[in-house]
């Protein structure tokens, strides 16, 4: 039975291999310190944090997230450890909340490896604190217990570390926050907020949804370089209950597309409380077999929302299943090393065949654990593959790949979908199992297509001109997708191509007549487009703040705007760079979005001035690259860009439909 603790209360732990789960309403940093019998932290080697996530017997997450799972093996802790203190802190400098009093009370639970909850604690009564000692595991007379602490620190992470007895706490706090910033910079969007009805609909045991019975996840290694793919819609955002577009929020009027109407670029929200449509029911499973997967196997207000939530559920299932497998393998290797060390440290085992038998026994245990973990992973992967096989054909155009037949029957919609597919993600354990990478609409931040040869190993082997053309073709395809999923005339695309080097890829958009104007070339063209969009952002911001949408100039297009920039920083002077940064920062909130094709190395002369720009954009690549991280366990996922099937004219057909819909609407 679960012990619900209050501050200061303790509870005996029935086992020594545990998982500590943290659930918060906003991304938090999770770490832990080890203390001796007096509670003293002997050095930084006794502190687990995002920059150094693994200690003997202890693993924490590499990044800030709204949910964490910390792995603890009390028997594997260093000699002399009598206390493990779990620390939580709000990340700084990412635009999120700065005190725990402004967010929902964090919830911490200690569980067994099978998910059985042993003790839980809700950290209430926090206010100005930005860091907190949540709970501690401590040993008394060879018995381990858990105590609810809940000690907050208004001085933040540095003050909390100082109270733990850490030397130079401010420097360590800075190191931790820097590691968190790097983690945020490579994370994809967080999972969709859970609906009131709870998690995805779970089917029979044996599916990918079951709780793994192997050790908890190990964080993924850092990618080869700092990434500039900031938290796509997070994990720097507070989770809010998602609601789909409803009568009061859907359609062009709610998007602020007429000068006299309301202007809102927030995600559409349902304005009335109606129960969601029930998800489809899976056919009965055969005895002893997992249930057959069904498209729409998730809660939601519409089939599109159910599919969106189902894809995120599959994403999480795959992340956690692989994390459990990798952790089990690591645990098996660690256990073998420990057993060999103990056996060979005894001089008696160095004589005769005792040492060889000890090695064989240790390796046999390792192989058994690894084999069991692989069997569990294969079972999960097979179920997820079966689910993907039924979900992919059922996807609407906005969620579908270019090869999906749904695009050939696509009609320009009258309201925007809730998300757009911009690629696929996979892990090396099964490369053919792809998870669609969906981003919410309207876009919450810009996108950067990295055209640099340092972007990935595949890019390094490509000719520079070929890579740049491929990057621009990727940007054109994304612009076409956005045009195709917005109502007629409610999305405008502007292009800056200073040297005219992208004339080939841009021909699709130019010939279809779907651009707001000819691609801007030269310094004059760059300045003109940037001035136009900067003015639009300024005017709409003022109108929104003053609640005076009817005061906007009648010729101002308040619909969504996309600026495609090729070959940055060519053709940009200091003023133009400043305006571009302004659009990247302020534009998304008022419907101006950025799609950049650039090689960061070519802009290196600007130094750190442009670092905030790169961090503000979701980085994708025109070729496959392992640079994105999930918001649960931080795996390095391989991103695969969407490609048009060879010989297909789907892009031309889609753009022709956009042009025809605009003519019919008189736009």
C-alpha positions in Angstrom: 0.0 0.0 0.0 1.3 3.4 -0.9 2.5 5.7 1.9 1.4 9.3 1.2 4.0 11.3 3.1 3.8 14.8 4.5 6.8 17.0 5.2 9.1 15.3 7.7 7.5 11.9 7.6 9.5 8.8 6.8 8.7 5.3 5.5 10.8 2.1 5.4 11.9 1.0 1.9 11.1 -2.7 1.2 13.7 -3.0 -1.6 17.0 -1.4 -2.7 16.5 -1.1 -6.4 14.1 1.8 -6.9 12.8 4.4 -9.3 12.1 8.0 -8.2 9.4 9.6 -10.4 9.0 13.4 -10.5 5.9 15.0 -12.1 5.7 18.8 -12.3 3.5 21.2 -14.2 6.6 22.7 -15.8 10.1 21.6 -16.8 12.4 21.2 -13.8 16.0 20.2 -13.3 16.4 17.0 -11.3 19.5 15.9 -9.5 20.8 14.2 -6.4 23.6 14.4 -3.9 25.2 11.6 -1.9 26.0 12.2 1.8 27.9 10.3 4.4 26.7 9.4 7.9 26.8 13.1 8.8 25.1 14.1 5.6 28.3 15.6 4.2 28.8 15.7 0.4 32.4 14.8 0.0 32.9 16.4 -3.4 31.4 17.0 -6.9 32.0 13.3 -7.6 29.0 12.7 -5.2 26.6 14.9 -7.1 24.5 13.6 -10.0 23.1 16.4 -12.3 22.3 16.9 -16.0 26.0 17.7 -16.7 27.1 14.5 -14.9 24.1 12.3 -14.8 25.6 8.9 -13.7 27.1 7.9 -10.4 27.5 4.3 -9.1 24.0 3.3 -8.2 22.4 6.5 -9.3 21.2 8.0 -12.6 19.4 11.2 -13.3 18.1 12.9 -16.5 20.3 15.0 -18.8 17.8 17.7 -19.3 15.0 19.7 -17.8 11.6 18.1 -18.2 8.1 18.0 -16.6 8.5 14.4 -15.8 11.6 12.5 -14.6 12.6 9.0 -13.6 15.7 8.7 -11.4 17.2 5.2 -11.1 18.6 4.2 -7.7 20.4 1.0 -6.7 21.2 1.5 -3.0 23.4 -1.5 -2.9 25.6 -0.1 -5.7 26.2 3.3 -4.1 29.8 4.2 -3.2 31.2 3.0 0.2 30.3 5.4 2.9 27.1 6.8 1.4 24.3 6.9 4.0 22.0 9.5 2.3 20.7 10.3 -1.2 18.9 13.7 -1.5 16.8 14.4 -4.5 17.0 18.0 -5.6 14.6 19.9 -8.0 15.3 23.4 -9.5 13.7 25.6 -12.1 15.9 26.2 -15.1 17.0 29.7 -15.5 17.3 31.9 -18.6 14.8 29.9 -20.7 11.7 32.1 -20.3 9.9 29.8 -17.9 8.6 30.4 -14.4 11.2 31.6 -11.8 9.5 30.4 -8.6 7.7 27.2 -7.6 4.8 29.3 -6.2 3.8 30.0 -9.8 3.5 26.4 -10.9 1.6 23.3 -9.8 3.0 21.6 -6.8 5.6 19.0 -7.9 4.8 15.4 -7.1 7.5 12.8 -6.2 7.0 9.1 -5.9 9.3 6.2 -5.0 8.5 3.0 -6.8 9.8 -0.4 -7.4 11.1 -1.4 -10.8 7.7 -2.9 -11.6 6.1 0.5 -11.2 4.5 -0.4 -7.8 4.4 2.9 -5.7 6.0 2.7 -2.3 5.8 6.2 -1.1 4.7 9.6 -2.5 5.0 13.2 -1.5 3.4 16.4 -2.9 5.6 19.5 -2.4 3.1 22.0 -1.3 3.4 25.5 0.3 6.2 26.6 -2.0 6.3 30.3 -3.0 9.4 32.3 -3.9 11.7 29.2 -3.9 13.3 28.3 -7.2 15.0 25.1 -5.9 13.9 22.5 -3.4 15.2 19.4 -1.6 12.3 17.1 -2.4 13.1 13.9 -0.4 16.0 11.9 0.9 16.7 8.2 1.1 18.8 7.5 4.2 20.2 4.4 6.0 19.7 3.8 9.7 21.0 0.6 11.3 21.3 -1.1 7.9 17.7 -0.2 7.0 16.9 2.2 4.2 14.1 4.7 4.6 12.6 7.6 2.6 11.8 10.9 4.2 9.7 13.7 2.8 11.8 16.9 3.0 10.3 19.8 0.9 12.9 22.3 2.0 12.8 25.2 -0.5 15.5 27.8 -1.3 14.7 31.3 -2.6 18.4 31.6 -3.5 18.0 28.9 -6.1 20.2 26.1 -7.0 23.4 27.7 -5.6 21.9 28.2 -2.2 20.6 24.6 -2.1 24.0 23.2 -3.0 25.6 25.4 -0.4 23.3 24.0 2.2 24.4 20.5 1.1 27.9 21.5 2.0 29.1 21.8 -1.6 32.2 23.9 -2.1 31.9 26.6 -4.8 28.2 26.1 -5.2 27.7 29.0 -7.5 30.1 27.7 -10.0 28.5 24.2 -9.9 25.0 25.7 -10.3 26.2 27.6 -13.4 27.6 24.3 -14.8 24.3 22.6 -14.2 22.3 25.3 -15.8 24.6 25.4 -18.8 24.1 21.6 -19.2 20.3 22.2 -19.0 20.4 24.8 -21.6 22.3 22.4 -24.0 19.6 19.8 -23.2 16.8 22.2 -24.0 18.5 23.2 -27.2 18.2 19.7 -28.6 14.8 18.6 -27.3 11.8 18.0 -29.6 8.4 19.1 -28.5 7.2 17.6 -25.2 4.4 15.1 -25.1 0.9 16.5 -25.5 -0.7 17.4 -22.1 -2.9 14.5 -20.8 -6.6 14.9 -21.2 -8.9 14.7 -18.2 -9.7 11.2 -19.1 -6.0 10.2 -18.5 -3.4 8.4 -20.6 -3.8 6.6 -23.8 -6.3 3.8 -23.9 -4.3 0.7 -22.7 -5.0 -2.7 -24.1 -4.2 -6.2 -23.0 -1.0 -7.1 -21.3 1.9 -7.9 -23.6 1.6 -4.7 -25.5 4.2 -1.9 -25.7 2.3 -0.1 -22.9 3.2 -2.5 -20.1 5.6 -1.4 -17.4 9.1 -2.6 -18.1 10.4 -4.9 -15.4 14.1 -4.1 -16.1 16.2 -1.4 -14.6 15.2 2.2 -15.3 16.4 4.3 -18.2 19.9 5.5 -18.7 20.3 8.9 -20.3 21.5 9.1 -23.9 25.0 10.3 -24.6 25.5 13.9 -25.6 25.4 14.6 -29.3 28.7 15.4 -31.0 28.1 19.2 -30.8 25.8 21.6 -29.1 22.5 21.7 -30.9 20.2 24.5 -31.8 16.9 22.9 -31.7 15.3 24.4 -28.7 12.7 22.5 -27.0 10.5 22.7 -29.9 7.3 23.4 -28.1 9.2 22.6 -24.9 10.2 21.3 -22.6 10.3 25.0 -21.7 6.5 25.4 -21.6 4.1 24.7 -18.8 1.8 21.9 -19.7 -1.8 23.0 -20.1 -4.8 20.8 -20.9 -5.0 20.7 -24.6 -8.3 21.3 -26.3 -9.1 21.0 -29.9 -10.6 23.8 -32.0 -14.2 24.4 -31.2 -16.9 26.6 -32.6 -15.7 29.7 -30.7 -12.1 29.2 -31.6 -11.9 27.7 -35.0 -11.8 29.3 -38.4 -10.4 32.4 -40.0 -12.0 34.8 -37.6 -10.3 33.4 -34.6 -7.0 33.5 -36.4 -7.3 37.3 -36.7 -7.3 37.3 -40.5 -9.4 40.4 -41.0 -8.4 43.7 -39.7 -11.6 44.3 -37.9 -11.9 40.9 -36.2 -10.2 39.5 -33.1 -6.5 38.7 -33.4 -5.2 35.6 -31.7 -2.3 33.5 -32.7 -2.6 31.2 -29.7 -3.4 27.5 -30.3 -7.1 27.1 -30.9 -9.0 26.2 -27.7 -12.4 24.7 -27.2 -14.6 27.1 -25.4 -17.3 24.8 -24.1 -17.1 21.7 -22.0 -18.4 18.8 -24.1 -17.2 15.2 -23.5 -14.6 14.0 -26.0 -15.5 11.4 -28.6 -14.8 7.9 -27.4 -11.8 6.3 -29.0 -12.4 3.4 -31.3 -12.5 0.0 -29.7 -9.9 -2.6 -30.5 -11.1 -6.0 -31.7 -11.0 -8.6 -28.9 -7.6 -10.1 -28.5 -7.0 -13.9 -28.7 -6.2 -15.4 -25.3 -2.5 -14.9 -24.5 -2.1 -12.4 -27.4 -1.8 -8.6 -27.3 -4.8 -6.7 -28.5 -4.9 -5.6 -32.1 -3.8 -2.0 -32.5 -6.4 0.5 -33.7 -5.8 4.0 -35.3 -7.2 6.6 -33.0 -6.3 4.7 -29.8 -6.2 7.8 -27.6 -8.5 10.2 -26.0 -9.4 13.5 -27.8 -12.1 15.7 -29.1 -11.7 14.6 -32.7 -10.0 11.8 -34.7 -7.2 14.2 -35.6 -6.5 14.9 -31.9 -6.7 11.2 -31.0 -4.2 10.4 -33.7 -2.0 13.2 -32.5 -2.1 11.9 -29.0 -1.6 8.3 -30.1 1.5 9.3 -32.0 2.9 11.0 -29.0 2.0 7.9 -26.9 3.9 5.7 -29.4 6.9 8.1 -29.2 6.9 7.8 -25.4 6.5 4.1 -25.4 9.4 3.6 -27.8 11.6 6.0 -25.8 10.9 4.2 -22.5 11.1 0.7 -23.9 14.5 1.3 -25.4 15.6 3.2 -22.3 14.7 0.2 -20.2 16.6 -2.2 -22.6 19.7 0.0 -22.6 19.6 0.4 -18.8 19.2 -3.4 -18.4 22.2 -4.0 -20.6 24.2 -1.4 -18.7 23.1 -2.9 -15.4 24.1 -6.4 -16.5 27.5 -5.2 -17.5 28.0 -3.4 -14.3 26.8 -6.3 -12.2 29.2 -8.6 -14.1 32.1 -6.2 -13.4 31.3 -6.0 -9.7 31.0 -9.8 -9.4 34.3 -10.2 -11.1 36.0 -7.6 -9.0 34.7 -9.3 -5.8 35.7 -12.8 -7.0 39.2 -11.8 -8.2 39.9 -9.7 -5.1 40.0 -13.0 -3.1 43.4 -14.5 -3.4 42.0 -18.0 -3.1 40.2 -17.6 -6.4 43.5 -16.9 -8.2 44.5 -20.5 -7.7 43.3 -23.3 -9.8 40.1 -22.9 -11.9 38.1 -20.9 -9.3 38.8 -17.6 -11.1 37.7 -19.0 -14.5 34.5 -20.4 -13.0 33.8 -17.0 -11.4 34.2 -15.4 -14.8 32.0 -17.9 -16.6 29.3 -17.5 -13.9 29.4 -13.7 -14.1 29.2 -13.7 -17.9 26.4 -16.2 -17.9 24.4 -14.0 -15.5 25.1 -11.0 -17.8 24.0 -12.9 -20.9 20.8 -14.1 -19.2 19.9 -10.5 -18.1 20.7 -9.1 -21.5 18.7 -11.8 -23.3 15.7 -11.3 -21.1 15.9 -7.5 -21.8 16.1 -8.1 -25.5 13.1 -10.4 -25.5 11.1 -7.7 -23.7 12.3 -5.0 -26.1 11.5 -7.2 -29.2 8.0 -7.8 -27.8 7.5 -4.0 -27.4 8.9 -3.2 -30.7 6.7 -5.7 -32.5 3.6 -4.3 -30.9 4.7 -0.7 -31.8 5.4 -1.7 -35.3 1.9 -3.2 -35.6 0.5 0.0 -34.2 2.4 2.1 -36.7 1.2 0.0 -39.5 -2.4 0.8 -38.8 -1.8 4.5 -37.8 0.2 5.6 -40.8 -2.5 4.9 -43.4 -5.2 6.7 -41.2 -3.3 9.9 -40.8 -4.7 13.2 -42.2 -2.6 15.0 -44.8 -1.0 17.4 -42.3 0.4 14.3 -40.3 1.1 12.2 -43.4 4.3 11.7 -45.4 4.5 12.8 -49.0 4.1 9.2 -50.2 0.7 8.8 -48.4 -2.2 8.7 -50.9 -4.1 11.1 -48.8 -2.2 13.9 -50.4 -3.5 13.1 -53.8 -7.1 13.6 -52.5 -6.2 16.6 -50.4 -8.4 19.7 -50.4 -7.4 23.0 -48.9 -9.2 23.0 -45.4 -11.3 25.7 -43.9 -9.5 25.7 -40.6 -5.9 24.8 -39.6 -5.0 21.4 -38.2 -3.5 21.1 -34.8 -0.1 19.9 -36.0 2.1 19.4 -39.0 4.6 16.6 -39.7 8.1 17.8 -40.5 10.0 14.5 -40.5 10.4 11.1 -38.9 12.4 9.9 -35.9 14.0 6.5 -35.2 16.4 4.8 -32.9 19.2 2.3 -33.8 17.5 -0.6 -32.1 15.0 -0.7 -35.0 15.6 1.8 -37.7 12.5 0.8 -39.7 10.2 1.8 -36.9 9.6 5.5 -37.6 7.7 8.0 -35.3 6.3 11.0 -37.1 7.8 14.3 -35.8 4.8 16.6 -35.3 4.9 20.3 -34.5 1.9 22.3 -33.2 0.2 24.8 -35.4 0.4 27.8 -35.4 4.1 27.4 -35.2 5.5 28.5 -31.8 9.0 29.1 -33.1 10.9 29.1 -36.3 12.7 26.3 -38.1 16.3 26.2 -39.2 17.3 23.9 -42.0 21.0 23.4 -41.4 22.9 23.5 -44.8 26.3 23.2 -43.2 28.6 20.2 -44.0 29.3 19.9 -40.3 25.6 19.2 -39.7 26.1 15.4 -39.8 28.4 12.7 -41.1 26.2 12.3 -44.2 26.4 16.0 -44.9 30.2 16.0 -44.5 30.4 13.6 -47.4 28.2 15.7 -49.7 29.2 18.4 -52.2 28.6 21.8 -50.7 26.4 23.0 -53.6 24.4 19.8 -53.6 23.8 20.0 -49.8 22.6 23.7 -50.1 20.2 22.8 -52.9 18.9 19.9 -50.9 18.4 22.2 -47.8 16.5 24.7 -49.9 14.3 22.0 -51.4 13.5 20.9 -47.9 12.5 24.4 -47.0 10.3 24.7 -50.1 8.6 21.4 -49.3 7.8 22.6 -45.7 6.5 25.9 -47.1 4.3 24.0 -49.5 2.9 21.9 -46.6 2.1 25.0 -44.5 0.3 26.6 -47.5 -1.6 23.4 -48.1 -3.0 23.0 -44.5 -4.1 26.6 -44.0 -7.4 28.0 -45.2 -7.2 29.9 -48.5 -5.4 33.2 -48.1 -4.7 32.8 -44.4 -1.0 32.0 -44.8 1.5 34.1 -46.8 5.0 33.2 -47.7 7.8 35.7 -48.2 11.2 34.7 -49.5 14.6 36.3 -49.1 17.2 35.0 -51.5 19.9 37.7 -51.6 22.1 36.2 -54.3 19.4 34.4 -56.3 21.2 31.1 -55.6 17.9 29.3 -54.8 16.1 30.0 -58.1 15.9 26.3 -59.0 14.2 25.0 -55.8 12.0 28.2 -55.5 10.7 27.8 -59.0 7.9 25.5 -57.7 6.6 28.3 -55.5 7.1 31.1 -58.0 5.5 29.3 -60.9 2.5 28.3 -58.8 2.0 31.9 -57.9 1.6 31.3 -54.2 4.3 33.7 -52.9 3.4 37.1 -51.4 5.8 38.6 -53.9 8.9 37.8 -55.9 11.9 36.5 -54.0 13.8 39.4 -52.5 17.3 39.8 -53.8 20.2 42.1 -52.9 20.6 44.3 -49.8 17.7 46.4 -50.9 15.3 43.5 -51.2 16.4 42.1 -47.9 15.9 45.5 -46.2 12.4 45.9 -47.8 11.0 42.5 -46.7 12.4 42.8 -43.2 11.0 46.3 -42.8 7.6 45.2 -43.9 7.4 42.2 -41.5 8.9 44.2 -38.6 6.3 46.9 -39.1 3.6 44.2 -39.1 4.8 42.7 -35.9 5.0 46.1 -34.2 1.5 47.1 -35.3 -0.2 43.8 -34.4 1.6 43.7 -31.0 0.3 47.2 -30.2 -3.2 46.3 -31.3 -3.3 43.1 -29.3 -2.0 44.8 -26.1 -4.4 47.7 -26.5 -7.3 45.5 -27.5 -7.8 47.6 -30.5 -7.8 45.3 -33.5 -10.1 47.6 -35.4 -7.4 50.3 -35.4 -5.1 48.4 -37.7 -4.5 49.8 -41.2 -7.1 48.2 -43.6 -4.3 47.0 -45.9 -2.4 45.1 -43.2 -2.6 41.3 -43.6 -3.0 39.9 -40.1 -2.9 36.3 -41.4 0.0 34.0 -40.6 3.2 35.0 -42.4 6.2 32.8 -43.2 9.6 34.3 -44.0 11.9 31.9 -45.9 15.6 33.1 -45.7 18.2 31.5 -47.9 22.0 31.8 -47.6 22.1 33.7 -44.3 24.0 36.0 -43.6 24.8 36.8 -47.2 23.2 40.2 -48.0 22.5 41.0 -44.3 24.1 44.0 -42.6 24.0 44.6 -38.9 20.6 46.3 -39.0 19.1 43.4 -41.0 20.6 40.9 -38.6 19.0 42.8 -35.7 15.6 42.8 -37.4 15.8 39.1 -38.2 16.6 38.3 -34.5 13.6 40.5 -33.6 11.3 38.6 -35.9 12.5 35.2 -34.5 11.9 36.4 -31.0 8.7 38.4 -31.3 7.1 37.2 -34.5 5.6 33.8 -33.6 3.4 35.3 -30.9 1.7 37.5 -33.5 1.8 35.2 -36.5 5.2 35.8 -38.2 7.3 32.7 -38.5 10.9 32.1 -39.7 12.2 29.3 -41.9 15.9 29.7 -42.3 18.3 27.8 -44.6 21.8 28.6 -43.3 25.2 27.3 -42.4 26.0 28.4 -38.9 29.8 28.5 -39.6 29.3 31.1 -42.3 27.8 33.4 -39.6 30.6 32.8 -37.1 32.0 36.3 -37.6 29.1 37.6 -35.5 30.3 35.5 -32.6 27.9 34.9 -29.7 25.6 37.7 -30.8 23.7 35.1 -32.9 23.6 32.3 -30.3 20.1 33.3 -29.1 18.9 33.2 -32.7 20.2 29.7 -33.3 18.8 28.5 -29.9 15.3 30.0 -30.7 15.0 27.9 -33.9 14.1 24.2 -34.3 17.1 22.7 -36.1 16.4 20.1 -38.8 18.7 18.8 -41.5 18.3 18.0 -45.2 19.9 14.6 -44.6 19.5 12.1 -41.7 21.2 13.2 -38.5 21.1 12.1 -34.8 20.6 15.4 -33.2 17.2 15.5 -31.5 16.3 14.3 -28.0 13.0 13.2 -26.6 11.6 15.0 -23.5 11.4 11.8 -21.4 14.8 10.1 -21.2 16.9 12.2 -23.6 17.8 9.6 -26.3 19.6 10.9 -29.4 17.1 10.2 -32.1 17.9 10.1 -35.8 15.9 12.7 -37.7 14.8 11.7 -41.2 13.6 14.6 -43.5 10.4 14.0 -45.4 11.1 13.2 -49.1 8.9 13.2 -52.1 8.8 9.8 -53.8 10.9 9.6 -57.0 8.9 10.7 -60.1 6.0 12.0 -57.9 4.4 15.4 -58.8 2.6 15.7 -55.5 4.2 19.1 -54.7 3.1 20.6 -58.0 -0.4 19.2 -57.4 -0.6 20.5 -53.8 0.6 24.0 -54.9 -1.8 24.0 -57.8 -4.6 23.3 -55.3 -3.5 26.1 -53.1 -3.5 28.5 -56.0 -6.9 27.4 -57.2 -8.4 27.7 -53.7 -7.1 31.2 -53.4 -8.6 32.2 -56.7 -11.9 30.7 -55.7 -11.8 32.6 -52.4 -10.9 35.8 -54.2 -7.6 36.2 -52.4 
